[in-house]
Amino acid sequence: MTRVLAGVSALLVAGAVAVPAQAAVPGGGELRESLDAVHEAGMYGVYSAVRDGRDTWKGASGVADVRTRRPVKPDMVHRVGSITKTFTSVAVLQQVERGTVELDAPVSRYLPDLVPGDRITVRMLLNHTSHIADYIPGAFPSLLEGSTASLDEHRFRRIEPEELARLGLQAAPTGQPGATPGSYSNTNYILAGLLLEKVTGTDAEAYITRHVIREAGLRHTSFPRTPRIPGPSSGAYESMYGLIDPPRDYGVYDMSWAGTAGAVVSTMDDLNRFYRALLQGELVGAAQLAEMRRTVPVSAGGGIIEYGLGLYALDLPCGRFWGHDGGVFGMITQSLSSPDGSRQISVGLNRAKYQTVDENGQIVPHPIDAAFVGHLLLALCGPGQARTLSTPVTPFPADRLQLSR
């Protein structure tokens, strides 16, 4: 959400990880050990849900509260950040199916008062090729000065989506509309939510809840109505690359700053159910799902990802996977599924931006990164032949916050 992640290809690179010759279902003991390794590397708490066909596994390791040492549980409700973008994209594509929205129509047809002209299309919002700037620097200006003061000042601020959109639109664009590589921007999905409201006559979050969340049968997924996470949850510990030491808990936070770009909460089981329903054609038809999988290169967090419409593709040693990641202050999430939704993992972490930044502004990999990637590869590809990969790992491709120092 807050540009938490670095290039997608980095998910494949660690000092030494298990890279399988072919996919195999790992045992619960191996998954347990790999999840414990993430906690032992320094993550406060981590929870994971894995599926292979009808076989499922859930686990958690570490603490939900660093003061009381309350343990994390597998079914904790978690802020999933930019995974919200997939939900929003599905809702817009449902309207495309109904003929009320055209993917290649200018956004100004639907939002003439916000996005003038005819160069930026609906598709460009959903695949991040609009080159509209991100609103995050405008919403949290102290981050541009290497300070986290804005995070605390705005903890209970209510900010309307129109204001977020204007912050992004008033900033200098990152390129020409439609140009590739695109540029990952939360503003695109705030505008997508406003467009959804315009064509449905319904609050965007209410529409997504009724026609996406409930349609997918998700019982623990929602847009929270208050700053608190509904249901059993963990703290959300933010390090901001060493600027906040010790890490501060932002579990209670008004998420209006994220809206249809990143405010959803969910469980790891629900995320797997959601992506399985999507990829198996239960939420949009085959034509719209094919549009979601038409990818373009998009610049995100210092790397390039293959981004579709609210989904990105990640090629692992055992095949291509689809999904998204998310990061908000104090929480990180990754959800990946095989093309048919049969093999899946969703993982939540309760400490964010735990790495440090060097004198050149580059993120220094942390042992948590390698352990996290090891768990992902074990879950999705299975145990196998160990292979040493040369590049240090900095996982999470879409959402890594860029911080001036």
FIBA-682812 format. One record per residue (C-alpha): residue in one letter; residue number from 0; x, y, z. Coordinates in pm, whole numbers, plus 32768, in hexadecimal, padded with zeros to 4 digits. Layout:
<atom "A", NUM, <X, Y, Z>>;
...
! end
This chain:
<atom "M", 0, <8000, 8000, 8000>>;
<atom "T", 1, <8106, 80F9, 806B>>;
<atom "R", 2, <81F1, 8080, 7F5B>>;
<atom "V", 3, <826D, 7F77, 8045>>;
<atom "L", 4, <830E, 7E87, 7F55>>;
<atom "A", 5, <8446, 7E6F, 7E7A>>;
<atom "G", 6, <845E, 7DC2, 7D1F>>;
<atom "V", 7, <8391, 7C84, 7CF7>>;
<atom "S", 8, <84B6, 7BBF, 7C77>>;
<atom "A", 9, <8559, 7BF3, 7DCA>>;
<atom "L", 10, <846B, 7AF0, 7E5B>>;
<atom "L", 11, <8542, 79ED, 7DAE>>;
<atom "V", 12, <8690, 7A5D, 7E34>>;
<atom "A", 13, <872B, 7A06, 7F7E>>;
<atom "G", 14, <887D, 7998, 7FF7>>;
<atom "A", 15, <8815, 782A, 7FF4>>;
<atom "V", 16, <86B0, 77AB, 7FDD>>;
<atom "A", 17, <8608, 7668, 7F7A>>;
<atom "V", 18, <85AE, 7675, 7E09>>;
<atom "P", 19, <84EA, 753E, 7DA3>>;
<atom "A", 20, <8512, 7477, 7C66>>;
<atom "Q", 21, <839A, 7442, 7C6B>>;
<atom "A", 22, <8278, 74A5, 7D47>>;
<atom "A", 23, <8226, 73C8, 7E6E>>;
<atom "V", 24, <8148, 73FC, 7F9A>>;
<atom "P", 25, <8224, 7442, 80C9>>;
<atom "G", 26, <81CC, 73A9, 8214>>;
<atom "G", 27, <8145, 7473, 8334>>;
<atom "G", 28, <8288, 7448, 83F4>>;
<atom "E", 29, <8357, 74E5, 82E0>>;
<atom "L", 30, <8264, 7604, 82B9>>;
<atom "R", 31, <8265, 7635, 8431>>;
<atom "E", 32, <83E1, 7644, 8438>>;
<atom "S", 33, <83F2, 773A, 8318>>;
<atom "L", 34, <82EE, 781B, 83BD>>;
<atom "D", 35, <83AA, 780D, 8508>>;
<atom "A", 36, <84E1, 7875, 8449>>;
<atom "V", 37, <8436, 79BC, 83E5>>;
<atom "H", 38, <83EE, 7A09, 8553>>;
<atom "E", 39, <8549, 799E, 85C1>>;
<atom "A", 40, <85E2, 7A87, 84BD>>;
<atom "G", 41, <8540, 7BAF, 856C>>;
<atom "M", 42, <83D3, 7BC5, 8502>>;
<atom "Y", 43, <82F7, 7BF9, 8633>>;
<atom "G", 44, <81D6, 7B2B, 85B2>>;
<atom "V", 45, <817B, 7A76, 8470>>;
<atom "Y", 46, <804A, 79AB, 8406>>;
<atom "S", 47, <801E, 78DC, 82CE>>;
<atom "A", 48, <7F16, 7812, 8213>>;
<atom "V", 49, <7F7E, 771A, 8106>>;
<atom "R", 50, <7EA5, 7653, 8016>>;
<atom "D", 51, <7EF1, 7543, 7F1B>>;
<atom "G", 52, <7DB1, 74C2, 7E81>>;
<atom "R", 53, <7CE4, 7442, 7FA4>>;
<atom "D", 54, <7E0A, 743A, 8093>>;
<atom "T", 55, <7E2F, 7567, 8176>>;
<atom "W", 56, <7F1E, 75D8, 8286>>;
<atom "K", 57, <7F17, 7700, 8372>>;
<atom "G", 58, <801B, 7778, 8466>>;
<atom "A", 59, <8093, 789D, 8533>>;
<atom "S", 60, <81D8, 78F1, 85E2>>;
<atom "G", 61, <823C, 7A04, 86D1>>;
<atom "V", 62, <8180, 7B0C, 8791>>;
<atom "A", 63, <805E, 7BF5, 8746>>;
<atom "D", 64, <80C0, 7CE4, 885E>>;
<atom "V", 65, <822E, 7D1F, 88B3>>;
<atom "R", 66, <81D6, 7D9C, 8A11>>;
<atom "T", 67, <80EA, 7C8A, 8A8A>>;
<atom "R", 68, <8181, 7B78, 89AB>>;
<atom "R", 69, <8023, 7B14, 893C>>;
<atom "P", 70, <805B, 7A14, 8826>>;
<atom "V", 71, <7FEB, 7A40, 86C0>>;
<atom "K", 72, <7EE0, 7952, 863D>>;
<atom "P", 73, <7EAC, 78D3, 84D7>>;
<atom "D", 74, <7D53, 7972, 84B1>>;
<atom "M", 75, <7DA5, 7AD2, 8522>>;
<atom "V", 76, <7D03, 7BEF, 8461>>;
<atom "H", 77, <7E11, 7CB7, 83B1>>;
<atom "R", 78, <7E2E, 7DFB, 82EA>>;
<atom "V", 79, <7E7A, 7D7D, 818B>>;
<atom "G", 80, <7ED4, 7ECB, 80EC>>;
<atom "S", 81, <7EEC, 7ECE, 7F73>>;
<atom "I", 82, <7E4C, 7D79, 7F4F>>;
<atom "T", 83, <7D1A, 7E5A, 7F61>>;
<atom "K", 84, <7D6F, 7EBD, 7DFA>>;
<atom "T", 85, <7D0A, 7D65, 7D7D>>;
<atom "F", 86, <7BB7, 7D89, 7E26>>;
<atom "T", 87, <7B86, 7EE2, 7D8B>>;
<atom "S", 88, <7BF1, 7E6D, 7C33>>;
<atom "V", 89, <7AFB, 7D4A, 7C41>>;
<atom "A", 90, <79E1, 7E3C, 7C96>>;
<atom "V", 91, <7A38, 7F1F, 7B70>>;
<atom "L", 92, <7A4E, 7DF5, 7A83>>;
<atom "Q", 93, <78F7, 7D82, 7AF5>>;
<atom "Q", 94, <787B, 7ED2, 7A78>>;
<atom "V", 95, <7937, 7E9D, 7932>>;
<atom "E", 96, <787A, 7D55, 790B>>;
<atom "R", 97, <7733, 7E0C, 7943>>;
<atom "G", 98, <7786, 7F12, 783E>>;
<atom "T", 99, <778C, 803D, 792A>>;
<atom "V", 100, <7907, 8069, 790F>>;
<atom "E", 101, <79EF, 804A, 77E3>>;
<atom "L", 102, <7B55, 7FEA, 7830>>;
<atom "D", 103, <7BE7, 80C2, 771E>>;
<atom "A", 104, <7B02, 81ED, 7750>>;
<atom "P", 105, <7B98, 8328, 77E4>>;
<atom "V", 106, <7B70, 834B, 795B>>;
<atom "S", 107, <7AE6, 84A8, 7919>>;
<atom "R", 108, <79A8, 8406, 7890>>;
<atom "Y", 109, <795C, 8398, 79F5>>;
<atom "L", 110, <7A19, 8499, 7AC7>>;
<atom "P", 111, <7A22, 85D8, 79F7>>;
<atom "D", 112, <7A57, 86BA, 7B23>>;
<atom "L", 113, <7B89, 85FC, 7B9B>>;
<atom "V", 114, <7C3D, 8577, 7A66>>;
<atom "P", 115, <7C17, 8664, 793E>>;
<atom "G", 116, <7C7A, 860B, 77DB>>;
<atom "D", 117, <7C67, 84BE, 7728>>;
<atom "R", 118, <7DC9, 8431, 7743>>;
<atom "I", 119, <7DA4, 8362, 7880>>;
<atom "T", 120, <7CC5, 8230, 785F>>;
<atom "V", 121, <7C25, 8149, 795E>>;
<atom "R", 122, <7D1B, 8038, 78FC>>;
<atom "M", 123, <7E3D, 8122, 7949>>;
<atom "L", 124, <7DBD, 8150, 7AA9>>;
<atom "L", 125, <7DA4, 7FDB, 7AE4>>;
<atom "N", 126, <7EF9, 7F80, 7A50>>;
<atom "H", 127, <7FB5, 80B1, 7AD6>>;
<atom "T", 128, <800C, 8145, 7984>>;
<atom "S", 129, <7F50, 828A, 79C2>>;
<atom "H", 130, <808F, 8321, 7A52>>;
<atom "I", 131, <7FBF, 83E2, 7B4E>>;
<atom "A", 132, <809F, 841F, 7C7B>>;
<atom "D", 133, <806A, 8371, 7DC6>>;
<atom "Y", 134, <7FB5, 843B, 7ED1>>;
<atom "I", 135, <807D, 83A6, 7FF2>>;
<atom "P", 136, <8186, 84BD, 7FFF>>;
<atom "G", 137, <8073, 85C3, 8008>>;
<atom "A", 138, <7FAC, 850C, 8112>>;
<atom "F", 139, <80DD, 84CC, 81EF>>;
<atom "P", 140, <81CA, 85EC, 819A>>;
<atom "S", 141, <82C4, 85AE, 82B0>>;
<atom "L", 142, <8332, 846E, 8200>>;
<atom "L", 143, <83D5, 8545, 80F4>>;
<atom "E", 144, <84AC, 85DD, 8205>>;
<atom "G", 145, <8516, 8493, 829D>>;
<atom "S", 146, <8428, 84BD, 83C3>>;
<atom "T", 147, <8304, 83E6, 8434>>;
<atom "A", 148, <824D, 8502, 84E5>>;
<atom "S", 149, <812C, 84F4, 83EC>>;
<atom "L", 150, <80DF, 838E, 844B>>;
<atom "D", 151, <808F, 83F2, 85B0>>;
<atom "E", 152, <7FEE, 8540, 855F>>;
<atom "H", 153, <7EF4, 849D, 8472>>;
<atom "R", 154, <7EA3, 835F, 8534>>;
<atom "F", 155, <7D35, 83C5, 855F>>;
<atom "R", 156, <7D12, 84AC, 8433>>;
<atom "R", 157, <7BEC, 8476, 834A>>;
<atom "I", 158, <7C4E, 84C3, 81E3>>;
<atom "E", 159, <7B59, 84AD, 80C2>>;
<atom "P", 160, <7BB1, 83F1, 7F81>>;
<atom "E", 161, <7B7E, 852B, 7EAF>>;
<atom "E", 162, <7C90, 85D4, 7F7B>>;
<atom "L", 163, <7D7B, 84AD, 7F4C>>;
<atom "A", 164, <7D37, 84B1, 7DD6>>;
<atom "R", 165, <7D82, 8624, 7DBF>>;
<atom "L", 166, <7EC9, 85FA, 7E7C>>;
<atom "G", 167, <7F3B, 8501, 7D74>>;
<atom "L", 168, <7EB4, 85C4, 7C4C>>;
<atom "Q", 169, <7F52, 870A, 7CC0>>;
<atom "A", 170, <80AC, 866E, 7CD7>>;
<atom "A", 171, <818D, 8652, 7BA6>>;
<atom "P", 172, <8132, 8521, 7AD1>>;
<atom "T", 173, <8232, 840B, 7AB9>>;
<atom "G", 174, <821B, 83F0, 793E>>;
<atom "Q", 175, <812F, 83FC, 7815>>;
<atom "P", 176, <7FE0, 8347, 7837>>;
<atom "G", 177, <7FF9, 81E7, 77AE>>;
<atom "A", 178, <8175, 81DE, 77A8>>;
<atom "T", 179, <8228, 80AA, 7827>>;
<atom "P", 180, <82B6, 805A, 7912>>;
<atom "G", 181, <8195, 80DE, 79DD>>;
<atom "S", 182, <81C0, 8172, 7B37>>;
<atom "Y", 183, <8115, 80D6, 7C64>>;
<atom "S", 184, <8030, 81D7, 7D07>>;
<atom "N", 185, <7F26, 81B9, 7E12>>;
<atom "T", 186, <7E72, 82E3, 7D76>>;
<atom "N", 187, <7E05, 8205, 7C55>>;
<atom "Y", 188, <7D35, 812B, 7D3A>>;
<atom "I", 189, <7C9F, 824B, 7DFC>>;
<atom "L", 190, <7C26, 82CC, 7CAB>>;
<atom "A", 191, <7BA9, 8170, 7C51>>;
<atom "G", 192, <7AD9, 8173, 7D8E>>;
<atom "L", 193, <7A4A, 82CA, 7D3C>>;
<atom "L", 194, <79F8, 8251, 7BDD>>;
<atom "L", 195, <7948, 8122, 7C71>>;
<atom "E", 196, <7875, 8206, 7D4C>>;
<atom "K", 197, <7818, 82DE, 7C22>>;
<atom "V", 198, <779B, 81C1, 7B49>>;
<atom "T", 199, <76EE, 80F7, 7C5B>>;
<atom "G", 200, <7661, 8213, 7D2C>>;
<atom "T", 201, <76DF, 8151, 7E5C>>;
<atom "D", 202, <77FC, 8190, 7F4D>>;
<atom "A", 203, <7925, 80D6, 7EBB>>;
<atom "E", 204, <797F, 801C, 7FF8>>;
<atom "A", 205, <7813, 7FB0, 8024>>;
<atom "Y", 206, <7804, 7F3B, 7EBA>>;
<atom "I", 207, <7947, 7E72, 7EDA>>;
<atom "T", 208, <78C9, 7DD9, 801D>>;
<atom "R", 209, <7781, 7D6A, 7F83>>;
<atom "H", 210, <77F0, 7CFE, 7E29>>;
<atom "V", 211, <7954, 7C84, 7E60>>;
<atom "I", 212, <7992, 7C2D, 7FCE>>;
<atom "R", 213, <7841, 7B89, 800D>>;
<atom "E", 214, <7833, 7AF1, 7EB0>>;
<atom "A", 215, <797B, 7A41, 7EFA>>;
<atom "G", 216, <78F1, 79BB, 8043>>;
<atom "L", 217, <79EC, 7A71, 811E>>;
<atom "R", 218, <7984, 7A7A, 828B>>;
<atom "H", 219, <7AA2, 7B3F, 8326>>;
<atom "T", 220, <7AEC, 7C42, 8219>>;
<atom "S", 221, <7A74, 7DAA, 8227>>;
<atom "F", 222, <7AB9, 7F1C, 8211>>;
<atom "P", 223, <7ACC, 7F75, 8385>>;
<atom "R", 224, <79D8, 807D, 83FE>>;
<atom "T", 225, <7ABA, 80F6, 8517>>;
<atom "P", 226, <7C34, 811C, 8547>>;
<atom "R", 227, <7C39, 7FC8, 85F2>>;
<atom "I", 228, <7C62, 7E7D, 8541>>;
<atom "P", 229, <7B20, 7DB5, 856B>>;
<atom "G", 230, <7B58, 7C61, 8606>>;
<atom "P", 231, <7C88, 7BB9, 86A3>>;
<atom "S", 232, <7DBA, 7C6F, 8624>>;
<atom "S", 233, <7F28, 7CBC, 865D>>;
<atom "G", 234, <7FDB, 7DFF, 869B>>;
<atom "A", 235, <806B, 7EA9, 8565>>;
<atom "Y", 236, <81D6, 7F04, 85A9>>;
<atom "E", 237, <827B, 8002, 84C7>>;
<atom "S", 238, <83F6, 802A, 84B6>>;
<atom "M", 239, <8409, 8118, 8389>>;
<atom "Y", 240, <8566, 809E, 832F>>;
<atom "G", 241, <85F4, 80EC, 8486>>;
<atom "L", 242, <8556, 8242, 84B5>>;
<atom "I", 243, <8469, 81B2, 85BA>>;
<atom "D", 244, <852F, 80F8, 86C3>>;
<atom "P", 245, <849F, 803E, 8772>>;
<atom "P", 246, <838C, 7FF8, 8673>>;
<atom "R", 247, <8241, 80A5, 86BC>>;
<atom "D", 248, <80EB, 7FFE, 86B9>>;
<atom "Y", 249, <7FFD, 8092, 85B5>>;
<atom "G", 250, <7EF3, 7F87, 85D9>>;
<atom "V", 251, <7DF2, 8093, 862E>>;
<atom "Y", 252, <7DE8, 8180, 8503>>;
<atom "D", 253, <7CE3, 8233, 8431>>;
<atom "M", 254, <7D0D, 8189, 82E0>>;
<atom "S", 255, <7C50, 828B, 8214>>;
<atom "W", 256, <7DA7, 82EB, 818C>>;
<atom "A", 257, <7DAC, 819A, 80D6>>;
<atom "G", 258, <7C40, 8168, 8070>>;
<atom "T", 259, <7C08, 809A, 7F35>>;
<atom "A", 260, <7D80, 808C, 7F03>>;
<atom "G", 261, <7DD1, 7FDE, 8048>>;
<atom "A", 262, <7CDD, 7FE0, 816F>>;
<atom "V", 263, <7C5A, 7E79, 816C>>;
<atom "V", 264, <7C93, 7D8E, 8291>>;
<atom "S", 265, <7C84, 7C15, 8268>>;
<atom "T", 266, <7D07, 7AC7, 82E1>>;
<atom "M", 267, <7E01, 79F4, 8224>>;
<atom "D", 268, <7CF8, 78E8, 81EA>>;
<atom "D", 269, <7C0A, 79EB, 815A>>;
<atom "L", 270, <7D16, 7A6E, 806F>>;
<atom "N", 271, <7D53, 7912, 7FE5>>;
<atom "R", 272, <7BDC, 78E2, 7FBA>>;
<atom "F", 273, <7BC2, 7A33, 7F07>>;
<atom "Y", 274, <7CD5, 79F5, 7E0A>>;
<atom "R", 275, <7C5B, 7892, 7DCE>>;
<atom "A", 276, <7AFC, 7912, 7D83>>;
<atom "L", 277, <7B8A, 7A1D, 7C9D>>;
<atom "L", 278, <7C74, 793A, 7BDC>>;
<atom "Q", 279, <7B69, 782E, 7BB6>>;
<atom "G", 280, <7A7A, 7925, 7B13>>;
<atom "E", 281, <7982, 7953, 7C2F>>;
<atom "L", 282, <799E, 7ACF, 7C4C>>;
<atom "V", 283, <79CF, 7B40, 7AE3>>;
<atom "G", 284, <79A9, 7A87, 799A>>;
<atom "A", 285, <7ABD, 79F5, 78C2>>;
<atom "A", 286, <7AE0, 7B2C, 77E8>>;
<atom "Q", 287, <7B14, 7C14, 7910>>;
<atom "L", 288, <7BFC, 7B22, 79BF>>;
<atom "A", 289, <7CCD, 7B1A, 7881>>;
<atom "E", 290, <7CDD, 7C96, 788B>>;
<atom "M", 291, <7D54, 7C86, 79F4>>;
<atom "R", 292, <7E6F, 7BA1, 7984>>;
<atom "R", 293, <7EE5, 7C81, 7867>>;
<atom "T", 294, <8020, 7D0A, 7904>>;
<atom "V", 295, <8100, 7E33, 78BF>>;
<atom "P", 296, <824A, 7E8D, 7965>>;
<atom "V", 297, <8216, 7F75, 7A8C>>;
<atom "S", 298, <831F, 801E, 7B60>>;
<atom "A", 299, <82E1, 7FD8, 7CCF>>;
<atom "G", 300, <83C6, 800B, 7DF8>>;
<atom "G", 301, <8504, 8014, 7D2B>>;
<atom "G", 302, <84B4, 7EE2, 7C54>>;
<atom "I", 303, <83D9, 7E7F, 7B2D>>;
<atom "I", 304, <82AA, 7D9F, 7B56>>;
<atom "E", 305, <81BE, 7D05, 7A57>>;
<atom "Y", 306, <8077, 7DA9, 7AB9>>;
<atom "G", 307, <7F1E, 7D5F, 7A30>>;
<atom "L", 308, <7DDA, 7DFA, 7AAC>>;
<atom "G", 309, <7DF8, 7DE1, 7C26>>;
<atom "L", 310, <7ED2, 7CA9, 7C0D>>;
<atom "Y", 311, <803E, 7C6A, 7BC9>>;
<atom "A", 312, <80F0, 7B37, 7B45>>;
<atom "L", 313, <8217, 7A9A, 7BF8>>;
<atom "D", 314, <82E6, 798A, 7B54>>;
<atom "L", 315, <8375, 7892, 7C4F>>;
<atom "P", 316, <8449, 775E, 7C07>>;
<atom "C", 317, <830F, 7688, 7C07>>;
<atom "G", 318, <8239, 7767, 7B28>>;
<atom "R", 319, <817A, 78AC, 7B13>>;
<atom "F", 320, <80AE, 792D, 7C35>>;
<atom "W", 321, <7FB4, 7A4B, 7C4C>>;
<atom "G", 322, <7F59, 7B2E, 7D6A>>;
<atom "H", 323, <7FB9, 7C6C, 7E1D>>;
<atom "D", 324, <8068, 7CE7, 7F53>>;
<atom "G", 325, <8011, 7DF9, 8043>>;
<atom "G", 326, <80B2, 7ED4, 8144>>;
<atom "V", 327, <8028, 7FD7, 8232>>;
<atom "F", 328, <80CA, 8070, 8364>>;
<atom "G", 329, <8135, 7F44, 8431>>;
<atom "M", 330, <80A8, 7E26, 835F>>;
<atom "I", 331, <8113, 7D6A, 8226>>;
<atom "T", 332, <8055, 7C61, 8161>>;
<atom "Q", 333, <80A4, 7B82, 8037>>;
<atom "S", 334, <7FA6, 7AAB, 7F80>>;
<atom "L", 335, <7FFF, 79D0, 7E56>>;
<atom "S", 336, <7F3C, 78C7, 7D96>>;
<atom "S", 337, <7F7B, 77DC, 7C74>>;
<atom "P", 338, <7EB9, 7837, 7B36>>;
<atom "D", 339, <7D9B, 774C, 7B8F>>;
<atom "G", 340, <7D97, 77AC, 7CFD>>;
<atom "S", 341, <7DED, 764F, 7D73>>;
<atom "R", 342, <7F3E, 769D, 7E16>>;
<atom "Q", 343, <7F43, 77CE, 7EF7>>;
<atom "I", 344, <7FE7, 7885, 8014>>;
<atom "S", 345, <7F86, 79BC, 80D3>>;
<atom "V", 346, <806D, 7A41, 81E2>>;
<atom "G", 347, <804B, 7B63, 82D6>>;
<atom "L", 348, <8168, 7C0F, 8390>>;
<atom "N", 349, <8138, 7CFE, 84B4>>;
<atom "R", 350, <8274, 7DCC, 848D>>;
<atom "A", 351, <82B6, 7EA5, 835B>>;
<atom "K", 352, <83E8, 7F4A, 82C0>>;
<atom "Y", 353, <84CB, 7E91, 83AF>>;
<atom "Q", 354, <85F7, 7EB7, 82C6>>;
<atom "T", 355, <86EE, 7FD6, 82C9>>;
<atom "V", 356, <874E, 80C0, 81AC>>;
<atom "D", 357, <88B6, 80FB, 8140>>;
<atom "E", 358, <895C, 8246, 80E9>>;
<atom "N", 359, <88E5, 8225, 7F80>>;
<atom "G", 360, <877A, 81FE, 7FE8>>;
<atom "Q", 361, <8777, 8088, 7F99>>;
<atom "I", 362, <86C8, 7F93, 807E>>;
<atom "V", 363, <87B9, 7EAA, 8132>>;
<atom "P", 364, <872E, 7D47, 8136>>;
<atom "H", 365, <86D4, 7CB8, 828A>>;
<atom "P", 366, <86DF, 7B48, 82F5>>;
<atom "I", 367, <8563, 7B59, 830B>>;
<atom "D", 368, <8559, 7B84, 8191>>;
<atom "A", 369, <860F, 7A40, 8144>>;
<atom "A", 370, <8543, 797D, 8244>>;
<atom "F", 371, <83FD, 7A0A, 81BB>>;
<atom "V", 372, <8457, 79AC, 8055>>;
<atom "G", 373, <84BD, 7853, 80CD>>;
<atom "H", 374, <8363, 781F, 8162>>;
<atom "L", 375, <82B9, 7899, 8023>>;
<atom "L", 376, <8384, 77B4, 7F43>>;
<atom "L", 377, <8353, 7689, 8025>>;
<atom "A", 378, <81D9, 76BF, 802C>>;
<atom "L", 379, <81AE, 76FE, 7EB8>>;
<atom "C", 380, <82BA, 7621, 7E21>>;
<atom "G", 381, <82FD, 751C, 7F2B>>;
<atom "P", 382, <8442, 7493, 7FB9>>;
<atom "G", 383, <8552, 7445, 7EC0>>;
<atom "Q", 384, <86B1, 7479, 7E4F>>;
<atom "A", 385, <876C, 7592, 7F00>>;
<atom "R", 386, <87F4, 7693, 7E11>>;
<atom "T", 387, <88BE, 77C8, 7E64>>;
<atom "L", 388, <8841, 790B, 7DCB>>;
<atom "S", 389, <892D, 7A30, 7DB5>>;
<atom "T", 390, <8861, 7B6B, 7DF4>>;
<atom "P", 391, <87F2, 7BD5, 7F52>>;
<atom "V", 392, <867D, 7BCB, 7F8A>>;
<atom "T", 393, <8597, 7CF3, 7FCA>>;
<atom "P", 394, <8438, 7C61, 7FAA>>;
<atom "F", 395, <82E5, 7D01, 7F5F>>;
<atom "P", 396, <82E2, 7D93, 7E02>>;
<atom "A", 397, <81D4, 7E9B, 7DF0>>;
<atom "D", 398, <81BB, 7F61, 7F2E>>;
<atom "R", 399, <8307, 7FD6, 7FBD>>;
<atom "L", 400, <82F8, 8137, 8042>>;
<atom "Q", 401, <8400, 821E, 7FB7>>;
<atom "L", 402, <848A, 82F0, 80D1>>;
<atom "S", 403, <8567, 8422, 80AE>>;
<atom "R", 404, <8689, 8421, 81A1>>;
! end
